[in-house]
C-alpha cells in the first residue's frame, strides 16, 4: 500500500511519456560535457612515480587502455541505471530503493550521491579559477603556507561566480543542462583537434624511450599495468556519472536511446578526449617540440602554453576551456537538486542546493578540492559496488525494476560494505599494520568493487537476504 511508503517515495512522480526526449537532446550532450572536461583528460598521459607515464609501454597500449575504460563505463556502470531510469521515469534515489531499501535508500545512493556532487562542483570551480588565474599570470593559491591556503581575491571571485551560476542552471532541470551542453563541449574538442594537428607529424616518430628518459623518476609501467591504471582512472572518474544515468535517462523514450546516448556520449567522447590527449603528448615528444624546461611534463595544456601554440592563442584556448567546464558543473548541481527533491520532498531545493553551493564555494576558495586523483579513487570505491549490486538486482528481477524494498535491504548493504572495503583497500590497509604491505594487492579497484558488489548481492539475494517488496501504485515496469 502507498501508506507503507516513506514520504519521498509516495511523492515521487515518473516523467510522463509525452515529456520524453531523444538521446541526442539529453544523454549524449550531458555525458559529452562530462567526459570532454579538461580536468579529466589533461592528466591522461600521466602516471606519477612512473617514468614515461601511460605512454611508457607505447601509444597503442595507452589508446587500448582508454578504449577498455570507456567500454567498462558504458556496459557496467551506465547501462543498468540508464535502463531503470527510462523504464520507470524515476531518478536514482527512487530506483535505488530496490537495492538498498526504502529506509536505506535515503542514505545510499540518495543523500550520499547528492552531497558528493557539491564536492564535484567545488572541484570544477577550483579547476576553472586556477586555469584562468594561470592564464592571466595570477598566483591564484599559495599552497602550504597555512592550514587553509592563501587565496587570491580574483581566484575566489571566479570560483564564487562559476559555482553559483552552475547551481542555478542545474536547478532549472536536465533540459536546461542539455541546452548549455549542446555546443560548449565542442570547445575542448576543437582545442584537442588543433593540438593534434600541430603535433600529428611527430606521432610516427614517437618512441616510448623519448618520454621514459625525460621522466627518469620511477620504473616504466608494463602493458598490463598501463591498461589497469587507465581503466582505474577513467572508471573512478565516471562512477557517479554512471549511477546518475537513471536521472539523465528518466526523460528518455526507449532502450535504443539509452544505448545510442551512451555509445556516443560516453564511449566515443572518452575515446576522443583521452585518445587525442595521449596522441598530442606522444606527437610533441616525437617531433622534438617539448622545450627543455618542460621535459617530463605530460600535460597537453602545459605543453600548449609552453610552445606548441602561440602564447596568446594558448591563453584564448585556456579561457575557452574554462567556459566549456560549465556543463559539467551544471550536471553536478542537477544531480544534487534531484537527490534533495527526491529524498527530502518537503524541503525547498533552492534552499538545500543553495546551502550545498556555499559549501562548494568554501571548498574551492580554500583550495581543498585541488587534489582530484584521490577523489577519483574514493568515488570508484564508493559507487563500484552500488552499480554492481544494481545490475545484480536488475537481472534477478527479470530486467525490470523490482520496486522499493522494506527497511534497509541486507543484500544491498552487505554487498556495499564489502565492495567498498575492496575498492578502497589501498587507503584502508595502511591503517592496519598487519596488512599494510598488501595495500596494492587489489587490481583496478573500481572494477574490483563492482565485481564484488555484483557477486555478493546475487549470492545474498539467492539465499533470501532481501527484504520484502513494497507496493508502489502508479508504477508499470
C-alpha positions as CSV (number, residue, x, y, z in Angstrom):
1,X,0.0,0.0,0.0
2,X,1.1,3.6,-0.6
3,X,0.8,4.3,3.1
4,X,3.7,1.9,3.8
5,X,6.0,4.1,1.7
6,X,8.2,6.9,3.1
7,X,7.0,10.4,2.0
8,X,9.8,10.8,-0.5
9,X,8.7,7.6,-2.3
10,X,5.0,8.3,-2.1
11,X,5.6,11.7,-3.6
12,X,7.7,10.5,-6.5
13,X,6.2,11.1,-9.9
14,X,7.5,9.5,-13.1
15,X,8.3,11.6,-16.1
16,X,5.3,11.2,-18.4
17,X,5.7,9.6,-21.8
18,X,4.7,12.8,-23.6
19,X,7.6,14.6,-22.0
20,X,10.3,12.2,-23.1
21,X,13.1,13.5,-25.4
22,X,15.6,11.7,-27.7
23,X,19.1,10.7,-26.8
24,X,20.8,13.4,-28.9
25,X,18.9,16.1,-26.9
26,X,19.8,14.9,-23.4
27,X,22.1,11.9,-22.8
28,X,24.8,12.4,-25.4
29,X,25.3,16.1,-24.7
30,X,25.3,15.7,-20.9
31,X,27.8,12.9,-20.9
32,X,30.0,14.5,-23.6
33,X,30.2,17.6,-21.4
34,X,31.5,15.5,-18.6
35,X,34.0,13.4,-20.5
36,X,35.4,16.3,-22.5
37,X,36.2,18.2,-19.3
38,X,39.8,19.3,-19.4
39,X,40.3,18.2,-15.7
40,X,39.6,14.6,-16.9
41,X,41.9,14.4,-20.0
42,X,44.8,16.7,-19.1
43,X,46.3,14.0,-17.0
44,X,45.6,11.1,-19.2
45,X,49.2,10.6,-20.2
46,X,50.5,10.9,-16.6
47,X,51.3,8.2,-14.1
48,X,53.0,9.8,-11.1
49,X,56.1,7.9,-9.9
50,X,56.5,6.0,-13.2
51,X,58.8,7.1,-16.0
52,X,57.0,7.6,-19.3
53,X,53.6,7.8,-17.7
54,X,50.9,5.8,-19.5
55,X,52.9,6.2,-22.7
56,X,55.8,4.2,-21.3
57,X,54.6,1.0,-22.9
58,X,53.7,2.7,-26.2
59,X,51.0,4.8,-27.7
60,X,48.9,1.9,-28.9
61,X,48.7,0.4,-25.4
62,X,47.6,3.7,-24.0
63,X,44.8,4.0,-26.6
64,X,43.7,0.4,-25.9
65,X,43.6,1.2,-22.2
66,X,41.4,4.3,-22.8
67,X,39.0,2.2,-25.0
68,X,38.8,-0.5,-22.4
69,X,38.0,2.0,-19.7
70,X,35.3,3.7,-21.8
71,X,33.6,0.4,-22.6
72,X,33.6,-0.6,-18.9
73,X,32.0,2.7,-18.0
74,X,29.2,2.2,-20.6
75,X,28.5,-1.5,-20.0
76,X,29.0,-1.9,-16.3
77,X,28.4,1.5,-14.8
78,X,25.8,3.2,-17.0
79,X,23.5,0.8,-18.8
80,X,21.5,-0.6,-15.9
81,X,20.9,2.7,-14.2
82,X,20.1,4.2,-17.5
83,X,17.6,1.5,-18.4
84,X,16.0,1.7,-15.0
85,X,15.6,5.4,-15.3
86,X,14.0,5.1,-18.8
87,X,11.7,2.2,-17.8
88,X,10.4,3.8,-14.6
89,X,10.7,7.6,-15.4
90,X,12.2,7.9,-11.9
91,X,15.6,9.0,-10.6
92,X,18.3,7.0,-9.0
93,X,17.2,7.8,-5.5
94,X,13.9,6.0,-6.1
95,X,15.0,3.1,-8.2
96,X,17.9,2.5,-5.8
97,X,15.5,1.6,-3.1
98,X,15.1,-1.9,-4.6
99,X,18.7,-2.4,-3.9
100,X,19.1,-0.6,-0.5
101,X,15.6,-0.5,0.8
102,X,13.1,2.3,1.3
103,X,14.8,3.4,4.5
104,X,18.3,2.7,3.5
105,X,17.8,4.4,0.1
106,X,17.7,7.8,1.8
107,X,21.4,7.4,2.6
108,X,22.7,5.2,-0.3
109,X,22.5,6.2,-3.0
110,X,20.2,9.1,-2.0
111,X,21.9,11.7,0.1
112,X,25.4,10.4,-0.4
113,X,25.2,11.0,-4.2
114,X,23.6,14.4,-3.7
115,X,26.2,15.6,-1.1
116,X,29.1,14.2,-3.2
117,X,28.0,16.4,-6.1
118,X,28.9,19.5,-4.1
119,X,32.4,18.2,-3.9
120,X,32.5,17.8,-7.7
121,X,31.1,21.4,-8.0
122,X,33.9,22.6,-5.8
123,X,36.5,20.7,-7.8
124,X,35.1,22.3,-11.0
125,X,35.1,25.8,-9.6
126,X,38.6,25.4,-8.3
127,X,39.9,24.0,-11.6
128,X,38.3,26.8,-13.6
129,X,39.5,29.5,-11.3
130,X,43.1,28.1,-11.2
131,X,43.1,27.7,-15.0
132,X,42.1,31.3,-15.5
133,X,44.5,32.6,-12.9
134,X,47.3,30.8,-14.6
135,X,46.2,32.2,-18.0
136,X,46.4,35.8,-16.7
137,X,49.6,35.2,-14.7
138,X,47.8,35.5,-11.3
139,X,49.2,33.4,-8.4
140,X,45.8,32.0,-7.6
141,X,46.6,30.0,-4.5
142,X,49.8,29.8,-2.4
143,X,49.9,26.3,-1.2
144,X,51.5,25.0,2.0
145,X,51.5,28.4,3.7
146,X,48.8,27.8,6.3
147,X,46.1,25.2,7.1
148,X,43.8,27.0,4.7
149,X,45.9,28.2,1.7
150,X,46.0,31.9,0.9
151,X,43.6,32.6,-1.9
152,X,44.0,35.4,-4.4
153,X,40.8,37.6,-4.5
154,X,40.4,37.0,-8.2
155,X,40.6,33.3,-7.8
156,X,37.9,33.4,-5.1
157,X,35.7,35.7,-7.2
158,X,35.9,33.4,-10.2
159,X,35.1,30.3,-8.1
160,X,32.1,32.0,-6.4
161,X,30.5,33.2,-9.7
162,X,31.1,30.0,-11.5
163,X,29.7,27.8,-8.8
164,X,26.6,30.0,-8.2
165,X,25.8,30.1,-12.0
166,X,26.1,26.3,-12.3
167,X,23.9,25.7,-9.3
168,X,21.2,28.0,-10.8
169,X,21.3,26.2,-14.1
170,X,21.3,22.8,-12.5
171,X,18.2,23.6,-10.5
172,X,16.3,24.5,-13.7
173,X,16.5,20.8,-14.8
174,X,18.1,18.4,-17.3
175,X,16.6,20.1,-20.3
176,X,18.4,23.3,-19.5
177,X,21.7,21.5,-18.7
178,X,21.4,19.8,-22.1
179,X,20.9,23.1,-23.8
180,X,24.1,24.6,-22.4
181,X,25.9,21.3,-23.1
182,X,24.9,21.2,-26.7
183,X,27.7,23.4,-28.1
184,X,30.1,24.0,-25.2
185,X,31.6,20.5,-25.5
186,X,32.8,21.5,-28.9
187,X,35.3,23.9,-27.3
188,X,37.6,21.2,-25.8
189,X,37.1,19.1,-28.9
190,X,38.4,22.0,-31.1
191,X,41.3,22.5,-28.7
192,X,42.2,18.9,-28.9
193,X,41.9,18.7,-32.7
194,X,44.1,21.8,-33.1
195,X,46.8,20.5,-30.8
196,X,46.6,17.1,-32.6
197,X,47.0,18.9,-36.0
198,X,50.1,20.7,-34.6
199,X,51.7,17.5,-33.2
200,X,50.5,14.8,-35.5
201,X,53.7,14.8,-37.6
202,X,55.6,13.6,-34.6
203,X,53.4,10.6,-33.8
204,X,55.1,8.3,-36.4
205,X,58.5,9.3,-34.9
206,X,57.4,8.7,-31.3
207,X,59.1,6.0,-29.2
208,X,58.4,5.3,-25.6
209,X,62.1,5.8,-24.7
210,X,61.7,9.5,-25.6
211,X,59.4,10.1,-22.6
212,X,60.9,7.4,-20.3
213,X,64.3,9.2,-20.5
214,X,62.7,12.6,-20.0
215,X,61.0,11.3,-16.8
216,X,63.7,9.3,-15.1
217,X,61.9,9.0,-11.7
218,X,60.5,5.5,-11.2
219,X,60.2,2.4,-13.4
220,X,58.1,2.4,-16.6
221,X,54.8,0.7,-16.4
222,X,54.3,-2.6,-18.3
223,X,51.5,-3.3,-20.7
224,X,49.0,-4.7,-18.2
225,X,49.9,-2.1,-15.6
226,X,49.0,0.7,-18.1
227,X,45.7,-0.9,-19.0
228,X,44.8,-1.3,-15.3
229,X,45.9,2.2,-14.4
230,X,43.9,3.9,-17.3
231,X,40.8,1.8,-16.5
232,X,41.1,2.7,-12.8
233,X,41.4,6.5,-13.5
234,X,38.6,6.5,-16.2
235,X,36.1,4.4,-14.2
236,X,36.9,6.2,-11.0
237,X,36.2,9.5,-12.6
238,X,33.0,8.2,-14.3
239,X,31.5,6.1,-11.4
240,X,29.0,8.7,-10.1
241,X,28.0,9.8,-13.5
242,X,27.3,6.2,-14.5
243,X,25.0,5.7,-11.5
244,X,23.3,9.0,-12.2
245,X,22.4,7.6,-15.6
246,X,19.0,6.9,-14.1
247,X,18.4,10.7,-13.6
248,X,19.7,11.5,-17.1
249,X,17.7,8.8,-18.8
250,X,14.4,9.1,-17.0
251,X,13.5,11.6,-19.7
252,X,14.4,9.1,-22.5
253,X,11.9,7.4,-24.8
254,X,13.3,3.9,-25.3
255,X,16.2,1.4,-24.8
256,X,17.6,2.4,-28.1
257,X,18.0,6.0,-26.8
258,X,19.9,4.6,-23.8
259,X,22.3,2.6,-25.9
260,X,22.9,5.3,-28.5
261,X,23.2,8.0,-25.9
262,X,25.8,6.0,-24.0
263,X,27.8,4.9,-27.0
264,X,28.1,8.5,-28.3
265,X,28.2,10.4,-25.0
266,X,30.4,8.0,-23.0
267,X,32.4,5.6,-25.2
268,X,33.0,8.0,-28.2
269,X,33.6,11.1,-26.1
270,X,36.0,9.3,-23.7
271,X,37.9,7.8,-26.6
272,X,38.2,11.1,-28.4
273,X,39.1,13.2,-25.3
274,X,41.5,10.7,-23.7
275,X,42.8,9.4,-27.0
276,X,43.7,12.7,-28.5
277,X,45.3,13.8,-25.2
278,X,47.8,11.0,-25.3
279,X,48.3,11.4,-29.1
280,X,49.2,15.1,-28.6
281,X,51.8,14.3,-25.9
282,X,53.3,11.5,-28.0
283,X,53.4,13.7,-31.1
284,X,55.0,16.6,-29.2
285,X,57.8,14.4,-27.9
286,X,58.2,12.5,-31.2
287,X,58.6,15.8,-33.1
288,X,61.0,17.3,-30.5
289,X,58.6,20.1,-29.8
290,X,58.9,20.0,-26.0
291,X,61.3,22.6,-24.6
292,X,63.9,21.7,-22.0
293,X,62.1,23.3,-19.2
294,X,59.1,21.1,-19.8
295,X,60.8,17.8,-20.4
296,X,59.0,15.2,-18.4
297,X,55.7,17.2,-18.4
298,X,52.9,15.1,-19.8
299,X,50.1,17.6,-19.6
300,X,48.9,18.7,-23.1
301,X,47.8,22.1,-21.7
302,X,51.1,22.9,-20.2
303,X,52.8,21.8,-23.4
304,X,50.3,24.0,-25.3
305,X,51.2,27.1,-23.3
306,X,54.9,26.1,-23.3
307,X,55.4,26.3,-27.0
308,X,53.0,24.1,-29.1
309,X,50.9,27.3,-29.8
310,X,51.5,31.0,-29.8
311,X,51.2,32.3,-26.2
312,X,48.2,34.5,-27.0
313,X,46.4,31.7,-28.8
314,X,47.1,29.4,-25.9
315,X,45.6,31.9,-23.5
316,X,42.4,32.2,-25.6
317,X,42.1,28.4,-25.6
318,X,42.5,28.2,-21.8
319,X,39.8,30.7,-21.4
320,X,37.5,28.8,-23.7
321,X,38.3,25.6,-21.8
322,X,37.2,27.2,-18.6
323,X,33.9,28.2,-20.2
324,X,33.4,24.7,-21.5
325,X,33.6,23.4,-18.0
326,X,30.2,24.9,-17.3
327,X,28.0,21.9,-18.4
328,X,29.9,19.6,-16.1
329,X,29.3,21.9,-13.1
330,X,25.6,22.2,-14.1
331,X,25.4,18.4,-14.2
332,X,26.7,18.1,-10.6
333,X,24.2,20.7,-9.5
334,X,21.3,19.0,-11.3
335,X,22.1,15.6,-9.7
336,X,22.3,17.3,-6.3
337,X,19.0,19.0,-6.8
338,X,17.3,15.8,-8.0
339,X,18.6,14.0,-4.9
340,X,17.3,16.5,-2.4
341,X,14.0,17.0,-4.2
342,X,13.5,13.2,-4.1
343,X,14.6,12.2,-0.6
344,X,13.5,15.5,1.0
345,X,10.4,16.5,-1.0
346,X,9.2,18.9,1.7
347,X,12.4,21.0,1.7
348,X,12.7,23.7,-0.9
349,X,15.5,22.6,-3.3
350,X,16.6,26.2,-3.7
351,X,17.4,26.3,0.0
352,X,19.1,22.9,0.2
353,X,21.1,23.3,-3.1
354,X,21.9,26.9,-2.1
355,X,23.5,25.7,1.2
356,X,25.4,23.0,-0.6
357,X,26.7,25.5,-3.1
358,X,28.1,27.6,-0.3
359,X,29.9,24.5,0.9
360,X,31.3,24.0,-2.7
361,X,32.5,27.6,-2.8
362,X,34.2,27.2,0.6
363,X,36.0,24.1,-0.6
364,X,37.1,25.8,-3.8
365,X,38.3,29.1,-2.4
366,X,40.4,27.3,0.3
367,X,42.0,25.0,-2.3
368,X,40.8,21.9,-0.5
369,X,39.4,20.5,-3.8
370,X,42.6,20.9,-5.7
371,X,43.7,17.2,-5.4
372,X,41.4,15.2,-7.7
373,X,43.2,11.9,-8.2
374,X,42.4,10.8,-4.6
375,X,38.8,11.9,-5.2
376,X,38.6,9.6,-8.3
377,X,39.8,6.6,-6.4
378,X,37.4,7.1,-3.5
379,X,34.4,7.7,-5.8
380,X,35.2,4.5,-7.7
381,X,35.3,2.6,-4.4
382,X,32.0,4.1,-3.3
383,X,30.0,3.6,-6.4
384,X,31.6,0.5,-7.9
385,X,29.6,-1.8,-5.5
386,X,26.5,0.4,-6.0
387,X,26.5,-0.2,-9.7
388,X,27.4,-3.9,-9.3
389,X,24.5,-4.5,-6.8
390,X,22.1,-2.6,-9.0
391,X,23.0,-4.8,-12.0
392,X,22.5,-8.0,-10.0
393,X,19.2,-6.8,-8.7
394,X,18.1,-5.8,-12.2
395,X,18.9,-9.2,-13.6
396,X,17.3,-11.1,-10.7
397,X,14.1,-9.1,-11.2
398,X,13.8,-10.1,-14.8
399,X,15.4,-6.9,-16.3
400,X,12.9,-4.6,-14.7
401,X,12.6,-2.5,-11.5
402,X,11.6,-4.7,-8.6
403,X,10.1,-1.8,-6.7
404,X,11.1,-0.4,-3.3
405,X,12.0,-2.9,-0.5
406,X,11.2,-2.5,3.1
407,X,13.7,-1.0,5.6
408,X,17.4,-1.5,4.8
409,X,17.8,-4.3,2.3
410,X,20.5,-6.6,3.8
411,X,21.8,-7.9,0.4
412,X,22.4,-4.3,-0.8
413,X,24.1,-3.0,2.3
414,X,26.4,-6.0,3.0
415,X,27.5,-6.1,-0.7
416,X,28.2,-2.3,-0.5
417,X,30.3,-2.5,2.7
418,X,32.4,-5.4,1.4
419,X,32.7,-3.9,-2.0
420,X,33.8,-0.5,-0.6
421,X,36.5,-2.2,1.5
422,X,37.8,-3.9,-1.6
423,X,37.7,-0.7,-3.7
424,X,39.3,1.5,-1.0
425,X,41.8,-1.2,0.2
426,X,44.8,0.9,-0.7
427,X,43.7,3.5,1.8
428,X,42.4,1.1,4.4
429,X,45.4,-1.3,4.5
430,X,48.0,1.3,5.7
431,X,45.8,1.9,8.8
432,X,46.2,-1.7,9.9
433,X,49.9,-2.6,10.3
434,X,49.4,-6.3,9.8
435,X,48.1,-5.8,6.3
436,X,49.8,-2.6,5.3
437,X,52.2,-4.3,2.9
438,X,49.3,-5.6,0.9
439,X,47.8,-2.2,0.1
440,X,48.4,-2.5,-3.7
441,X,47.1,-6.1,-3.9
442,X,43.7,-5.1,-5.5
443,X,43.9,-4.6,-9.3
444,X,41.7,-1.9,-10.8
445,X,39.9,-1.0,-7.5
446,X,36.7,0.5,-9.0
447,X,36.1,-2.6,-11.2
448,X,37.0,-4.9,-8.4
449,X,34.5,-3.2,-6.2
450,X,31.9,-3.6,-8.9
451,X,32.5,-7.3,-9.3
452,X,32.4,-7.9,-5.5
453,X,29.2,-5.9,-5.2
454,X,27.6,-7.8,-8.1
455,X,28.5,-11.3,-7.0
456,X,27.8,-10.7,-3.3
457,X,24.4,-9.2,-3.9
458,X,23.5,-12.0,-6.3
459,X,24.5,-14.7,-3.8
460,X,22.9,-13.0,-0.8
461,X,19.6,-12.5,-2.7
462,X,19.6,-16.1,-3.8
463,X,19.8,-17.3,-0.2
464,X,17.0,-15.0,0.9
465,X,18.7,-11.9,2.3
466,X,16.4,-9.5,0.6
467,X,13.7,-7.5,2.4
468,X,10.1,-7.7,1.2
469,X,9.0,-5.6,-1.7
470,X,6.6,-2.7,-1.1
471,X,3.7,-1.8,-3.4
472,X,4.2,1.5,-5.3
473,X,1.0,2.5,-7.0
474,X,1.3,4.0,-10.5
475,X,4.4,2.1,-11.5
476,X,4.3,-0.1,-14.6
477,X,7.7,-1.6,-15.0
